[in-house]
Every structure is written in structure tokens, then in C-alpha cells.
């Protein structure tokens, strides 16, 4: 999720197919730790970006086993993970910022 103002609303669908929308709501996400992984699903190389210098990024299987562990200590917020040797299926990306904030996202290996 990006920092700044985020807007959302819900579409509520009944069993008969009728629907209604909720009012639009907004939340402010300043200073939030953000991680992005693309492409998802991934075939060969996964690119991971964070908005925090000095973050730690780990690739995990669904049992929690660490497959890759990287530190981003440069001004460049992008890391690259070679996914060629991994089996098809779901994996987790766990990122932790230098202040201890963490986020986990799921990626799919084709």
C-alpha cells in the first residue's frame, strides 16, 4: 500500500444479485512501511522494492523455511531474487524495516 491518502468503498452483493455501495472512506498512511514484489506470478526473476533503506528481505516457503535472506543497505530500494531454481507454487516475502516494522506478502512461482 502506498503512503498518503487511500480511499476505499465496499460493494455489497445480495444472494439475489442486487448490490449497493458503501460510502467512500479514507485513511492516511504516512510513514507506513511498504513492500512491493513483481511480477506476481513470477517465472524467473522477482523484483522487490521497499520504501525503507536498510530493510531485510527474506524469501520463505509456506512452512517458514528461509530460502533467501537479503539486506538492502544501499540507497537503491530494489532487490532481485532469482526464482529459476524453485518449484512452482506459493512463497512468502517477509520484509523488516530498520525500525522493526515488518510486512509479509505472498508471491506465486509459475
Jmol script that loads the backbone (N, CA, C; Angstrom):
load data "model"
ATOM      1  N   UNK A   1       0.839  -1.176   0.000  1.00  0.00           N
ATOM      2  CA  UNK A   1       0.000   0.000   0.000  1.00  0.00           C
ATOM      3  C   UNK A   1       0.882   1.237   0.000  1.00  0.00           C
ATOM      4  N   UNK A   2       0.489   2.222  -0.738  1.00  0.00           N
ATOM      5  CA  UNK A   2       1.269   3.451  -0.834  1.00  0.00           C
ATOM      6  C   UNK A   2       1.042   4.335   0.385  1.00  0.00           C
ATOM      7  N   UNK A   3       2.014   5.206   0.635  1.00  0.00           N
ATOM      8  CA  UNK A   3       1.824   6.180   1.691  1.00  0.00           C
ATOM      9  C   UNK A   3       0.942   7.311   1.178  1.00  0.00           C
ATOM     10  N   UNK A   4       0.377   8.069   2.095  1.00  0.00           N
ATOM     11  CA  UNK A   4      -0.531   9.154   1.734  1.00  0.00           C
ATOM     12  C   UNK A   4      -1.973   8.741   1.965  1.00  0.00           C
ATOM     13  N   UNK A   5      -2.890   9.424   1.324  1.00  0.00           N
ATOM     14  CA  UNK A   5      -4.318   9.138   1.478  1.00  0.00           C
ATOM     15  C   UNK A   5      -4.725   7.955   0.610  1.00  0.00           C
ATOM     16  N   UNK A   6      -5.479   7.024   1.194  1.00  0.00           N
ATOM     17  CA  UNK A   6      -6.038   5.875   0.490  1.00  0.00           C
ATOM     18  C   UNK A   6      -7.555   5.946   0.614  1.00  0.00           C
ATOM     19  N   UNK A   7      -8.267   5.694  -0.479  1.00  0.00           N
ATOM     20  CA  UNK A   7      -9.722   5.762  -0.493  1.00  0.00           C
ATOM     21  C   UNK A   7     -10.280   4.389  -0.829  1.00  0.00           C
ATOM     22  N   UNK A   8     -11.380   4.020  -0.185  1.00  0.00           N
ATOM     23  CA  UNK A   8     -11.997   2.737  -0.478  1.00  0.00           C
ATOM     24  C   UNK A   8     -13.495   2.811  -0.232  1.00  0.00           C
ATOM     25  N   UNK A   9     -14.206   1.863  -0.832  1.00  0.00           N
ATOM     26  CA  UNK A   9     -15.622   1.661  -0.566  1.00  0.00           C
ATOM     27  C   UNK A   9     -15.919   0.194  -0.814  1.00  0.00           C
ATOM     28  N   UNK A  10     -17.010  -0.280  -0.264  1.00  0.00           N
ATOM     29  CA  UNK A  10     -17.389  -1.676  -0.387  1.00  0.00           C
ATOM     30  C   UNK A  10     -18.561  -1.822  -1.344  1.00  0.00           C
ATOM     31  N   UNK A  11     -18.547  -2.906  -2.101  1.00  0.00           N
ATOM     32  CA  UNK A  11     -19.705  -3.272  -2.913  1.00  0.00           C
ATOM     33  C   UNK A  11     -20.308  -4.491  -2.232  1.00  0.00           C
ATOM     34  N   UNK A  12     -21.534  -4.341  -1.734  1.00  0.00           N
ATOM     35  CA  UNK A  12     -22.203  -5.418  -1.010  1.00  0.00           C
ATOM     36  C   UNK A  12     -23.212  -6.067  -1.948  1.00  0.00           C
ATOM     37  N   UNK A  13     -23.039  -7.378  -2.196  1.00  0.00           N
ATOM     38  CA  UNK A  13     -23.878  -8.106  -3.150  1.00  0.00           C
ATOM     39  C   UNK A  13     -24.751  -9.089  -2.388  1.00  0.00           C
ATOM     40  N   UNK A  14     -26.071  -9.038  -2.645  1.00  0.00           N
ATOM     41  CA  UNK A  14     -27.020  -9.960  -2.027  1.00  0.00           C
ATOM     42  C   UNK A  14     -27.119 -11.238  -2.856  1.00  0.00           C
ATOM     43  N   UNK A  15     -27.731 -12.269  -2.268  1.00  0.00           N
ATOM     44  CA  UNK A  15     -27.878 -13.556  -2.941  1.00  0.00           C
ATOM     45  C   UNK A  15     -28.692 -13.435  -4.229  1.00  0.00           C
ATOM     46  N   UNK A  16     -29.604 -12.463  -4.288  1.00  0.00           N
ATOM     47  CA  UNK A  16     -30.421 -12.288  -5.489  1.00  0.00           C
ATOM     48  C   UNK A  16     -29.716 -11.487  -6.582  1.00  0.00           C
ATOM     49  N   UNK A  17     -28.462 -11.085  -6.337  1.00  0.00           N
ATOM     50  CA  UNK A  17     -27.689 -10.358  -7.329  1.00  0.00           C
ATOM     51  C   UNK A  17     -27.760  -8.853  -7.201  1.00  0.00           C
ATOM     52  N   UNK A  18     -28.666  -8.357  -6.369  1.00  0.00           N
ATOM     53  CA  UNK A  18     -28.726  -6.905  -6.178  1.00  0.00           C
ATOM     54  C   UNK A  18     -27.516  -6.460  -5.363  1.00  0.00           C
ATOM     55  N   UNK A  19     -27.151  -5.203  -5.509  1.00  0.00           N
ATOM     56  CA  UNK A  19     -25.969  -4.722  -4.804  1.00  0.00           C
ATOM     57  C   UNK A  19     -26.131  -3.258  -4.425  1.00  0.00           C
ATOM     58  N   UNK A  20     -25.292  -2.859  -3.485  1.00  0.00           N
ATOM     59  CA  UNK A  20     -25.246  -1.463  -3.039  1.00  0.00           C
ATOM     60  C   UNK A  20     -23.810  -1.153  -2.660  1.00  0.00           C
ATOM     61  N   UNK A  21     -23.457   0.123  -2.758  1.00  0.00           N
ATOM     62  CA  UNK A  21     -22.114   0.564  -2.399  1.00  0.00           C
ATOM     63  C   UNK A  21     -22.148   1.304  -1.067  1.00  0.00           C
ATOM     64  N   UNK A  22     -21.101   1.119  -0.292  1.00  0.00           N
ATOM     65  CA  UNK A  22     -20.958   1.876   0.952  1.00  0.00           C
ATOM     66  C   UNK A  22     -20.483   3.287   0.632  1.00  0.00           C
ATOM     67  N   UNK A  23     -20.467   4.118   1.641  1.00  0.00           N
ATOM     68  CA  UNK A  23     -19.889   5.452   1.487  1.00  0.00           C
ATOM     69  C   UNK A  23     -18.380   5.315   1.290  1.00  0.00           C
ATOM     70  N   UNK A  24     -17.781   6.266   0.613  1.00  0.00           N
ATOM     71  CA  UNK A  24     -16.328   6.260   0.416  1.00  0.00           C
ATOM     72  C   UNK A  24     -15.656   6.671   1.717  1.00  0.00           C
ATOM     73  N   UNK A  25     -14.656   5.927   2.111  1.00  0.00           N
ATOM     74  CA  UNK A  25     -13.886   6.204   3.324  1.00  0.00           C
ATOM     75  C   UNK A  25     -12.444   6.474   2.932  1.00  0.00           C
ATOM     76  N   UNK A  26     -11.737   7.188   3.774  1.00  0.00           N
ATOM     77  CA  UNK A  26     -10.326   7.468   3.510  1.00  0.00           C
ATOM     78  C   UNK A  26      -9.511   7.228   4.768  1.00  0.00           C
ATOM     79  N   UNK A  27      -8.275   6.798   4.564  1.00  0.00           N
ATOM     80  CA  UNK A  27      -7.327   6.646   5.665  1.00  0.00           C
ATOM     81  C   UNK A  27      -5.994   7.228   5.215  1.00  0.00           C
ATOM     82  N   UNK A  28      -5.247   7.728   6.155  1.00  0.00           N
ATOM     83  CA  UNK A  28      -3.945   8.311   5.845  1.00  0.00           C
ATOM     84  C   UNK A  28      -2.860   7.327   6.270  1.00  0.00           C
ATOM     85  N   UNK A  29      -1.941   7.005   5.370  1.00  0.00           N
ATOM     86  CA  UNK A  29      -0.909   6.000   5.605  1.00  0.00           C
ATOM     87  C   UNK A  29       0.483   6.620   5.535  1.00  0.00           C
ATOM     88  N   UNK A  30       0.683   7.770   6.131  1.00  0.00           N
ATOM     89  CA  UNK A  30       2.006   8.390   6.111  1.00  0.00           C
ATOM     90  C   UNK A  30       2.992   7.591   6.945  1.00  0.00           C
ATOM     91  N   UNK A  31       4.169   7.422   6.411  1.00  0.00           N
ATOM     92  CA  UNK A  31       5.231   6.745   7.135  1.00  0.00           C
ATOM     93  C   UNK A  31       5.098   5.241   7.189  1.00  0.00           C
ATOM     94  N   UNK A  32       4.120   4.678   6.511  1.00  0.00           N
ATOM     95  CA  UNK A  32       3.935   3.237   6.544  1.00  0.00           C
ATOM     96  C   UNK A  32       5.066   2.543   5.789  1.00  0.00           C
ATOM     97  N   UNK A  33       5.463   1.385   6.294  1.00  0.00           N
ATOM     98  CA  UNK A  33       6.466   0.568   5.626  1.00  0.00           C
ATOM     99  C   UNK A  33       5.779  -0.164   4.479  1.00  0.00           C
ATOM    100  N   UNK A  34       6.302  -0.011   3.276  1.00  0.00           N
ATOM    101  CA  UNK A  34       5.661  -0.566   2.087  1.00  0.00           C
ATOM    102  C   UNK A  34       6.634  -1.487   1.370  1.00  0.00           C
ATOM    103  N   UNK A  35       6.145  -2.670   0.987  1.00  0.00           N
ATOM    104  CA  UNK A  35       6.920  -3.614   0.184  1.00  0.00           C
ATOM    105  C   UNK A  35       6.091  -3.960  -1.053  1.00  0.00           C
ATOM    106  N   UNK A  36       6.778  -4.080  -2.187  1.00  0.00           N
ATOM    107  CA  UNK A  36       6.131  -4.458  -3.442  1.00  0.00           C
ATOM    108  C   UNK A  36       6.991  -5.526  -4.105  1.00  0.00           C
ATOM    109  N   UNK A  37       6.343  -6.563  -4.643  1.00  0.00           N
ATOM    110  CA  UNK A  37       7.060  -7.621  -5.357  1.00  0.00           C
ATOM    111  C   UNK A  37       6.406  -7.815  -6.720  1.00  0.00           C
ATOM    112  N   UNK A  38       7.212  -7.840  -7.758  1.00  0.00           N
ATOM    113  CA  UNK A  38       6.677  -8.011  -9.111  1.00  0.00           C
ATOM    114  C   UNK A  38       7.728  -8.677  -9.986  1.00  0.00           C
ATOM    115  N   UNK A  39       7.335  -9.379 -11.053  1.00  0.00           N
ATOM    116  CA  UNK A  39       5.951  -9.686 -11.403  1.00  0.00           C
ATOM    117  C   UNK A  39       5.393 -10.761 -10.471  1.00  0.00           C
ATOM    118  N   UNK A  40       4.121 -10.797 -10.326  1.00  0.00           N
ATOM    119  CA  UNK A  40       3.471 -11.786  -9.474  1.00  0.00           C
ATOM    120  C   UNK A  40       2.202 -12.234 -10.187  1.00  0.00           C
ATOM    121  N   UNK A  41       2.216 -13.451 -10.734  1.00  0.00           N
ATOM    122  CA  UNK A  41       3.171 -14.536 -10.548  1.00  0.00           C
ATOM    123  C   UNK A  41       4.493 -14.291 -11.273  1.00  0.00           C
ATOM    124  N   UNK A  42       5.530 -14.980 -10.772  1.00  0.00           N
ATOM    125  CA  UNK A  42       6.890 -14.796 -11.267  1.00  0.00           C
ATOM    126  C   UNK A  42       7.372 -16.075 -11.945  1.00  0.00           C
ATOM    127  N   UNK A  43       8.145 -15.923 -13.012  1.00  0.00           N
ATOM    128  CA  UNK A  43       8.735 -17.074 -13.696  1.00  0.00           C
ATOM    129  C   UNK A  43      10.213 -17.208 -13.347  1.00  0.00           C
ATOM    130  N   UNK A  44      10.990 -16.143 -13.556  1.00  0.00           N
ATOM    131  CA  UNK A  44      12.438 -16.222 -13.368  1.00  0.00           C
ATOM    132  C   UNK A  44      12.965 -15.294 -12.277  1.00  0.00           C
ATOM    133  N   UNK A  45      12.813 -14.003 -12.468  1.00  0.00           N
ATOM    134  CA  UNK A  45      13.385 -13.028 -11.530  1.00  0.00           C
ATOM    135  C   UNK A  45      12.282 -12.226 -10.859  1.00  0.00           C
ATOM    136  N   UNK A  46      12.329 -12.172  -9.534  1.00  0.00           N
ATOM    137  CA  UNK A  46      11.380 -11.406  -8.736  1.00  0.00           C
ATOM    138  C   UNK A  46      12.067 -10.130  -8.282  1.00  0.00           C
ATOM    139  N   UNK A  47      11.414  -9.004  -8.492  1.00  0.00           N
ATOM    140  CA  UNK A  47      11.945  -7.713  -8.072  1.00  0.00           C
ATOM    141  C   UNK A  47      11.161  -7.253  -6.852  1.00  0.00           C
ATOM    142  N   UNK A  48      11.880  -6.887  -5.806  1.00  0.00           N
ATOM    143  CA  UNK A  48      11.262  -6.484  -4.543  1.00  0.00           C
ATOM    144  C   UNK A  48      11.717  -5.072  -4.221  1.00  0.00           C
ATOM    145  N   UNK A  49      10.756  -4.198  -3.976  1.00  0.00           N
ATOM    146  CA  UNK A  49      11.083  -2.829  -3.589  1.00  0.00           C
ATOM    147  C   UNK A  49      10.498  -2.538  -2.215  1.00  0.00           C
ATOM    148  N   UNK A  50      11.206  -1.717  -1.461  1.00  0.00           N
ATOM    149  CA  UNK A  50      10.710  -1.228  -0.178  1.00  0.00           C
ATOM    150  C   UNK A  50      10.933   0.278  -0.130  1.00  0.00           C
ATOM    151  N   UNK A  51      10.264   0.908   0.792  1.00  0.00           N
ATOM    152  CA  UNK A  51      10.459   2.349   0.956  1.00  0.00           C
ATOM    153  C   UNK A  51      11.326   2.647   2.176  1.00  0.00           C
ATOM    154  N   UNK A  52      12.144   1.673   2.581  1.00  0.00           N
ATOM    155  CA  UNK A  52      12.978   1.832   3.764  1.00  0.00           C
ATOM    156  C   UNK A  52      14.399   1.349   3.477  1.00  0.00           C
ATOM    157  N   UNK A  53      15.357   2.252   3.543  1.00  0.00           N
ATOM    158  CA  UNK A  53      16.760   1.870   3.392  1.00  0.00           C
ATOM    159  C   UNK A  53      17.161   1.048   4.617  1.00  0.00           C
ATOM    160  N   UNK A  54      17.945   0.024   4.390  1.00  0.00           N
ATOM    161  CA  UNK A  54      18.390  -0.826   5.488  1.00  0.00           C
ATOM    162  C   UNK A  54      17.402  -1.914   5.847  1.00  0.00           C
ATOM    163  N   UNK A  55      16.471  -2.235   4.949  1.00  0.00           N
ATOM    164  CA  UNK A  55      15.491  -3.272   5.245  1.00  0.00           C
ATOM    165  C   UNK A  55      16.072  -4.659   4.976  1.00  0.00           C
ATOM    166  N   UNK A  56      15.509  -5.642   5.649  1.00  0.00           N
ATOM    167  CA  UNK A  56      15.890  -7.045   5.477  1.00  0.00           C
ATOM    168  C   UNK A  56      14.735  -7.739   4.769  1.00  0.00           C
ATOM    169  N   UNK A  57      15.043  -8.482   3.720  1.00  0.00           N
ATOM    170  CA  UNK A  57      14.018  -9.158   2.931  1.00  0.00           C
ATOM    171  C   UNK A  57      14.363 -10.636   2.866  1.00  0.00           C
ATOM    172  N   UNK A  58      13.371 -11.478   3.237  1.00  0.00           N
ATOM    173  CA  UNK A  58      13.579 -12.928   3.209  1.00  0.00           C
ATOM    174  C   UNK A  58      12.511 -13.591   2.348  1.00  0.00           C
ATOM    175  N   UNK A  59      12.933 -14.606   1.602  1.00  0.00           N
ATOM    176  CA  UNK A  59      12.020 -15.451   0.843  1.00  0.00           C
ATOM    177  C   UNK A  59      11.808 -16.717   1.656  1.00  0.00           C
ATOM    178  N   UNK A  60      10.541 -17.066   1.908  1.00  0.00           N
ATOM    179  CA  UNK A  60      10.208 -18.229   2.733  1.00  0.00           C
ATOM    180  C   UNK A  60       9.298 -19.171   1.963  1.00  0.00           C
ATOM    181  N   UNK A  61       9.409 -20.473   2.265  1.00  0.00           N
ATOM    182  CA  UNK A  61       8.385 -21.379   1.766  1.00  0.00           C
ATOM    183  C   UNK A  61       7.225 -21.337   2.765  1.00  0.00           C
ATOM    184  N   UNK A  62       6.146 -22.054   2.478  1.00  0.00           N
ATOM    185  CA  UNK A  62       4.966 -21.954   3.342  1.00  0.00           C
ATOM    186  C   UNK A  62       5.154 -22.607   4.703  1.00  0.00           C
ATOM    187  N   UNK A  63       6.197 -23.398   4.874  1.00  0.00           N
ATOM    188  CA  UNK A  63       6.482 -23.968   6.192  1.00  0.00           C
ATOM    189  C   UNK A  63       7.329 -23.021   7.037  1.00  0.00           C
ATOM    190  N   UNK A  64       7.740 -21.892   6.461  1.00  0.00           N
ATOM    191  CA  UNK A  64       8.534 -20.909   7.194  1.00  0.00           C
ATOM    192  C   UNK A  64      10.030 -21.052   7.007  1.00  0.00           C
ATOM    193  N   UNK A  65      10.460 -22.010   6.197  1.00  0.00           N
ATOM    194  CA  UNK A  65      11.888 -22.205   5.943  1.00  0.00           C
ATOM    195  C   UNK A  65      12.435 -21.054   5.105  1.00  0.00           C
ATOM    196  N   UNK A  66      13.558 -20.489   5.528  1.00  0.00           N
ATOM    197  CA  UNK A  66      14.173 -19.359   4.830  1.00  0.00           C
ATOM    198  C   UNK A  66      14.933 -19.878   3.612  1.00  0.00           C
ATOM    199  N   UNK A  67      14.564 -19.388   2.427  1.00  0.00           N
ATOM    200  CA  UNK A  67      15.207 -19.794   1.183  1.00  0.00           C
ATOM    201  C   UNK A  67      16.206 -18.757   0.691  1.00  0.00           C
ATOM    202  N   UNK A  68      15.976 -17.502   1.042  1.00  0.00           N
ATOM    203  CA  UNK A  68      16.850 -16.407   0.637  1.00  0.00           C
ATOM    204  C   UNK A  68      16.757 -15.323   1.698  1.00  0.00           C
ATOM    205  N   UNK A  69      17.899 -14.703   2.005  1.00  0.00           N
ATOM    206  CA  UNK A  69      17.944 -13.650   3.027  1.00  0.00           C
ATOM    207  C   UNK A  69      18.833 -12.526   2.505  1.00  0.00           C
ATOM    208  N   UNK A  70      18.254 -11.338   2.325  1.00  0.00           N
ATOM    209  CA  UNK A  70      18.995 -10.205   1.763  1.00  0.00           C
ATOM    210  C   UNK A  70      18.813  -8.970   2.625  1.00  0.00           C
ATOM    211  N   UNK A  71      19.831  -8.128   2.623  1.00  0.00           N
ATOM    212  CA  UNK A  71      19.762  -6.833   3.301  1.00  0.00           C
ATOM    213  C   UNK A  71      19.916  -5.753   2.247  1.00  0.00           C
ATOM    214  N   UNK A  72      19.082  -4.752   2.341  1.00  0.00           N
ATOM    215  CA  UNK A  72      19.160  -3.623   1.417  1.00  0.00           C
ATOM    216  C   UNK A  72      19.824  -2.470   2.151  1.00  0.00           C
ATOM    217  N   UNK A  73      21.132  -2.366   2.040  1.00  0.00           N
ATOM    218  CA  UNK A  73      21.889  -1.328   2.735  1.00  0.00           C
ATOM    219  C   UNK A  73      22.305  -0.193   1.821  1.00  0.00           C
ATOM    220  N   UNK A  74      21.730  -0.142   0.642  1.00  0.00           N
ATOM    221  CA  UNK A  74      22.099   0.895  -0.321  1.00  0.00           C
ATOM    222  C   UNK A  74      20.950   1.883  -0.480  1.00  0.00           C
ATOM    223  N   UNK A  75      21.199   2.931  -1.213  1.00  0.00           N
ATOM    224  CA  UNK A  75      20.148   3.910  -1.491  1.00  0.00           C
ATOM    225  C   UNK A  75      19.137   3.366  -2.496  1.00  0.00           C
ATOM    226  N   UNK A  76      19.512   2.332  -3.236  1.00  0.00           N
ATOM    227  CA  UNK A  76      18.610   1.728  -4.221  1.00  0.00           C
ATOM    228  C   UNK A  76      17.614   0.823  -3.492  1.00  0.00           C
ATOM    229  N   UNK A  77      16.315   1.103  -3.585  1.00  0.00           N
ATOM    230  CA  UNK A  77      15.335   0.340  -2.814  1.00  0.00           C
ATOM    231  C   UNK A  77      14.900  -0.969  -3.468  1.00  0.00           C
ATOM    232  N   UNK A  78      15.597  -1.451  -4.506  1.00  0.00           N
ATOM    233  CA  UNK A  78      15.167  -2.654  -5.202  1.00  0.00           C
ATOM    234  C   UNK A  78      16.135  -3.807  -4.991  1.00  0.00           C
ATOM    235  N   UNK A  79      15.569  -4.980  -4.733  1.00  0.00           N
ATOM    236  CA  UNK A  79      16.333  -6.224  -4.657  1.00  0.00           C
ATOM    237  C   UNK A  79      15.819  -7.146  -5.757  1.00  0.00           C
ATOM    238  N   UNK A  80      16.687  -8.048  -6.207  1.00  0.00           N
ATOM    239  CA  UNK A  80      16.295  -9.020  -7.219  1.00  0.00           C
ATOM    240  C   UNK A  80      16.554 -10.410  -6.664  1.00  0.00           C
ATOM    241  N   UNK A  81      15.552 -11.300  -6.791  1.00  0.00           N
ATOM    242  CA  UNK A  81      15.680 -12.683  -6.335  1.00  0.00           C
ATOM    243  C   UNK A  81      15.524 -13.590  -7.548  1.00  0.00           C
ATOM    244  N   UNK A  82      16.505 -14.475  -7.765  1.00  0.00           N
ATOM    245  CA  UNK A  82      16.444 -15.440  -8.855  1.00  0.00           C
ATOM    246  C   UNK A  82      15.547 -16.594  -8.410  1.00  0.00           C
ATOM    247  N   UNK A  83      14.409 -16.768  -9.071  1.00  0.00           N
ATOM    248  CA  UNK A  83      13.434 -17.797  -8.708  1.00  0.00           C
ATOM    249  C   UNK A  83      13.506 -19.020  -9.618  1.00  0.00           C
ATOM    250  N   UNK A  84      14.483 -19.071 -10.533  1.00  0.00           N
ATOM    251  CA  UNK A  84      14.552 -20.154 -11.521  1.00  0.00           C
ATOM    252  C   UNK A  84      14.634 -21.536 -10.880  1.00  0.00           C
ATOM    253  N   UNK A  85      15.357 -21.687  -9.791  1.00  0.00           N
ATOM    254  CA  UNK A  85      15.566 -22.999  -9.197  1.00  0.00           C
ATOM    255  C   UNK A  85      14.474 -23.464  -8.252  1.00  0.00           C
ATOM    256  N   UNK A  86      13.426 -22.681  -8.073  1.00  0.00           N
ATOM    257  CA  UNK A  86      12.370 -23.030  -7.121  1.00  0.00           C
ATOM    258  C   UNK A  86      11.197 -23.696  -7.822  1.00  0.00           C
ATOM    259  N   UNK A  87      10.510 -24.581  -7.100  1.00  0.00           N
ATOM    260  CA  UNK A  87       9.339 -25.267  -7.629  1.00  0.00           C
ATOM    261  C   UNK A  87       8.177 -24.298  -7.780  1.00  0.00           C
ATOM    262  N   UNK A  88       7.254 -24.620  -8.668  1.00  0.00           N
ATOM    263  CA  UNK A  88       6.047 -23.811  -8.833  1.00  0.00           C
ATOM    264  C   UNK A  88       5.210 -23.874  -7.566  1.00  0.00           C
ATOM    265  N   UNK A  89       4.569 -22.742  -7.240  1.00  0.00           N
ATOM    266  CA  UNK A  89       3.701 -22.703  -6.071  1.00  0.00           C
ATOM    267  C   UNK A  89       3.852 -21.406  -5.306  1.00  0.00           C
ATOM    268  N   UNK A  90       3.194 -21.322  -4.147  1.00  0.00           N
ATOM    269  CA  UNK A  90       3.221 -20.088  -3.359  1.00  0.00           C
ATOM    270  C   UNK A  90       4.463 -19.978  -2.476  1.00  0.00           C
ATOM    271  N   UNK A  91       4.919 -18.743  -2.304  1.00  0.00           N
ATOM    272  CA  UNK A  91       6.036 -18.410  -1.419  1.00  0.00           C
ATOM    273  C   UNK A  91       5.680 -17.130  -0.670  1.00  0.00           C
ATOM    274  N   UNK A  92       6.390 -16.863   0.401  1.00  0.00           N
ATOM    275  CA  UNK A  92       6.173 -15.651   1.182  1.00  0.00           C
ATOM    276  C   UNK A  92       7.398 -14.759   1.110  1.00  0.00           C
ATOM    277  N   UNK A  93       7.167 -13.468   1.005  1.00  0.00           N
ATOM    278  CA  UNK A  93       8.224 -12.468   1.105  1.00  0.00           C
ATOM    279  C   UNK A  93       8.011 -11.753   2.432  1.00  0.00           C
ATOM    280  N   UNK A  94       8.984 -11.828   3.302  1.00  0.00           N
ATOM    281  CA  UNK A  94       8.918 -11.144   4.597  1.00  0.00           C
ATOM    282  C   UNK A  94       9.948 -10.024   4.585  1.00  0.00           C
ATOM    283  N   UNK A  95       9.505  -8.811   4.836  1.00  0.00           N
ATOM    284  CA  UNK A  95      10.412  -7.662   4.860  1.00  0.00           C
ATOM    285  C   UNK A  95      10.316  -6.990   6.217  1.00  0.00           C
ATOM    286  N   UNK A  96      11.459  -6.575   6.729  1.00  0.00           N
ATOM    287  CA  UNK A  96      11.508  -5.877   8.010  1.00  0.00           C
ATOM    288  C   UNK A  96      12.327  -4.613   7.822  1.00  0.00           C
ATOM    289  N   UNK A  97      11.762  -3.479   8.239  1.00  0.00           N
ATOM    290  CA  UNK A  97      12.461  -2.197   8.108  1.00  0.00           C
ATOM    291  C   UNK A  97      13.479  -2.047   9.225  1.00  0.00           C
ATOM    292  N   UNK A  98      14.314  -1.042   9.106  1.00  0.00           N
ATOM    293  CA  UNK A  98      15.346  -0.810  10.120  1.00  0.00           C
ATOM    294  C   UNK A  98      14.753  -0.442  11.476  1.00  0.00           C
ATOM    295  N   UNK A  99      13.503   0.034  11.514  1.00  0.00           N
ATOM    296  CA  UNK A  99      12.870   0.352  12.799  1.00  0.00           C
ATOM    297  C   UNK A  99      12.065  -0.816  13.362  1.00  0.00           C
ATOM    298  N   UNK A 100      12.122  -1.989  12.702  1.00  0.00           N
ATOM    299  CA  UNK A 100      11.463  -3.188  13.212  1.00  0.00           C
ATOM    300  C   UNK A 100      10.080  -3.452  12.651  1.00  0.00           C
ATOM    301  N   UNK A 101       9.541  -2.543  11.862  1.00  0.00           N
ATOM    302  CA  UNK A 101       8.240  -2.757  11.233  1.00  0.00           C
ATOM    303  C   UNK A 101       8.375  -3.855  10.188  1.00  0.00           C
ATOM    304  N   UNK A 102       7.407  -4.768  10.134  1.00  0.00           N
ATOM    305  CA  UNK A 102       7.511  -5.854   9.160  1.00  0.00           C
ATOM    306  C   UNK A 102       6.223  -5.997   8.364  1.00  0.00           C
ATOM    307  N   UNK A 103       6.368  -6.635   7.210  1.00  0.00           N
ATOM    308  CA  UNK A 103       5.234  -6.907   6.334  1.00  0.00           C
ATOM    309  C   UNK A 103       5.519  -8.204   5.600  1.00  0.00           C
ATOM    310  N   UNK A 104       4.473  -9.001   5.365  1.00  0.00           N
ATOM    311  CA  UNK A 104       4.595 -10.262   4.636  1.00  0.00           C
ATOM    312  C   UNK A 104       3.616 -10.225   3.468  1.00  0.00           C
ATOM    313  N   UNK A 105       4.099 -10.614   2.288  1.00  0.00           N
ATOM    314  CA  UNK A 105       3.219 -10.740   1.127  1.00  0.00           C
ATOM    315  C   UNK A 105       3.454 -12.097   0.471  1.00  0.00           C
ATOM    316  N   UNK A 106       2.434 -12.578  -0.242  1.00  0.00           N
ATOM    317  CA  UNK A 106       2.527 -13.869  -0.922  1.00  0.00           C
ATOM    318  C   UNK A 106       2.836 -13.641  -2.392  1.00  0.00           C
ATOM    319  N   UNK A 107       3.735 -14.463  -2.942  1.00  0.00           N
ATOM    320  CA  UNK A 107       4.020 -14.460  -4.372  1.00  0.00           C
ATOM    321  C   UNK A 107       3.848 -15.881  -4.898  1.00  0.00           C
ATOM    322  N   UNK A 108       3.544 -15.978  -6.167  1.00  0.00           N
ATOM    323  CA  UNK A 108       3.343 -17.277  -6.809  1.00  0.00           C
ATOM    324  C   UNK A 108       4.439 -17.492  -7.837  1.00  0.00           C
ATOM    325  N   UNK A 109       5.123 -18.643  -7.735  1.00  0.00           N
ATOM    326  CA  UNK A 109       6.134 -19.045  -8.720  1.00  0.00           C
ATOM    327  C   UNK A 109       5.436 -19.892  -9.766  1.00  0.00           C
ATOM    328  N   UNK A 110       5.566 -19.490 -11.047  1.00  0.00           N
ATOM    329  CA  UNK A 110       4.951 -20.250 -12.149  1.00  0.00           C
ATOM    330  C   UNK A 110       5.754 -21.484 -12.445  1.00  0.00           C
TER     331      UNK A 110
END
end "model"
wireframe off; spacefill off
backbone 0.3
color backbone group
